[in-house]
Amino acid sequence: MFTGIIKEIGFVDTIQKEGTNIHFWIRAEMSSELKIDESVAHNGVCLTVVEIEDGRFKVTAIEETLKKTSLGELQVDHAINLERAMLQSARFDGHMVQGHVDTVGRCLDVQEVDGSWYYTFEYDRDVEHVLVDKGSVAINGTSLTVVEPVGNQFKVAIIPYTYAHTTFKFLKKGDSVNLEFDIMGKYVAKYVQLYMKK
């Protein structure tokens, strides 16, 4: 379980393909604190640390993960949002994020407005989701508040701190992002769906 509060921006150091899997070596300051088998969210995707050496760590994305996320688009030196799994004793500063991406979205527009930034995204209309105005969504692992959801599009507003401490500062129009919709909303929608079938 994660909170969507990014702890560090890491960088892809090496990419190794093995069959249908891809091994990513990530350069990050947190490497010295990690342990083998630990879960870390990479742009919102929960992956297991399998090796650690010289200020970097290795994770593996299998074919299913690569199909459902944007990880397959990563290249060497690309920046990536990193978050370690939350501690039971820690404050819950974001919202409940599983690290299980629902779909890949696309950035339609980026606007700077008086020192903040507004990003517009779209996603597949066929994806089951629950997006409500002022609700929560995780974009590349970052916990954010939904603004003006209309159809399969919505906006988020990024404050200067989030812009500086996440990969949003590198995000451009046309870029793909990992979207995870609010888990509470998904459960409510599922219960309502089952109730309506009775």
ZAPATOR-720914 format. One line per 5 residues: number of its first residue (from 1); their letters; for each residue x, y, z of C-alpha. Coordinates in steps of 0.25 Angstrom, whole numbers. Each point is the difference from the previous one (the first is absolute). Layout:
NUM	A	X:Y:Z  ...
// end
This chain:
1	MFTGI	0:0:0  5:14:-4  -5:14:3  3:7:-13  10:9:6
6	IKEIG	13:-1:-8  13:-1:8  10:1:-11  2:2:-15  9:-12:-5
11	FVDTI	6:-2:-13  1:-12:-9  14:-5:0  -1:-13:-9  -10:-7:-7
16	QKEGT	1:-15:-2  -10:-9:-8  -1:-14:3  -11:-8:-8  -13:8:2
21	NIHFW	5:7:13  8:12:2  10:3:11  2:14:4  12:5:8
26	IRAEM	-4:13:7  10:11:6  -6:6:13  5:5:13  -10:-10:7
31	SSELK	8:-12:-5  8:0:12  -12:-1:9  -7:-11:-8  -1:-15:2
36	IDESV	-1:-12:-9  -15:-4:-2  -5:15:4  -11:6:-8  2:13:-7
41	AHNGV	-9:8:-8  6:4:-14  -9:10:-7  -11:-6:8  3:-14:-3
46	CLTVV	3:-9:12  13:-8:-3  9:-9:8  15:3:3  8:-12:-4
51	EIEDG	14:6:0  8:12:6  13:5:-3  9:13:-1  -12:10:2
56	RFKVT	-10:-7:-9  -10:-12:1  -6:-9:-10  -15:-4:-2  -7:-8:-10
61	AIEET	-12:3:-8  -7:-12:-6  -8:0:-13  -14:2:6  6:12:8
66	LKKTS	6:6:-13  -13:-2:-7  -8:7:10  9:12:3  10:10:-6
71	LGELQ	12:-7:5  4:-6:-13  2:14:-5  11:3:10  14:3:-6
76	VDHAI	13:2:7  1:13:8  -15:1:0  -5:6:13  -9:-8:9
81	NLERA	-9:2:12  4:-9:12  -7:-3:13  3:-11:10  -12:-7:6
86	MLQSA	-6:8:12  3:-4:14  -12:-3:10  5:11:9  1:11:-11
91	RFDGH	-10:11:-3  -9:-3:-11  3:13:-8  -6:-4:-14  -10:-10:-3
96	MVQGH	-1:-15:0  9:-5:-12  2:-14:-4  10:1:-10  -9:-8:-10
101	VDTVG	-2:9:-12  -14:0:-6  4:6:-14  10:8:-7  -5:15:-3
106	RCLDV	5:11:-9  4:14:3  -8:9:-9  4:14:5  9:7:10
111	QEVDG	-2:14:5  7:9:9  -9:9:8  6:10:10  11:-9:5
116	SWYYT	-9:-13:0  -2:-10:-11  -13:-6:-6  2:-14:-7  -12:-6:-8
121	FEYDR	0:-15:-3  -9:-10:-7  -1:-15:1  -8:-11:-7  -15:2:1
126	DVEHV	-2:-15:2  8:0:13  -8:-2:12  3:11:10  -6:10:10
131	LVDKG	5:14:-2  -7:11:8  3:15:1  9:2:12  2:-15:1
136	SVAIN	14:-7:0  8:-6:-11  14:-5:-1  8:5:-12  13:-7:-2
141	GTSLT	-1:-3:15  -3:14:4  -12:2:9  -8:12:-6  -14:6:0
146	VVEPV	-9:-1:-12  -4:13:-7  -12:1:-10  -2:-14:-4  -8:-1:-13
151	GNQFK	-2:-13:-7  14:-7:-2  8:13:3  4:7:13  9:10:6
156	VAIIP	10:1:11  6:13:7  15:-2:4  6:9:10  14:5:-1
161	YTYAH	5:-10:11  -6:-12:-7  5:5:-14  14:1:6  1:-13:7
166	TTFKF	-7:-9:-10  1:-4:-15  -11:10:-4  11:10:-3  4:-9:-11
171	LKKGD	-14:-3:-5  -4:5:-14  -12:0:-9  -2:-14:-6  8:-7:11
176	SVNLE	-6:-13:6  -3:-1:15  -5:-12:9  -13:3:6  -6:-7:13
181	FDIMG	-14:4:4  -4:1:14  -2:-14:6  -11:5:9  -8:5:-12
186	KYVAK	3:-13:-8  -6:-8:12  -12:8:1  -3:-1:-15  2:-15:1
191	YVQLY	-10:-1:11  -10:8:-7  2:-8:-13  -3:-13:7  -12:6:8
196	MKK	-6:5:-13  1:-14:-6  -9:-6:11
// end
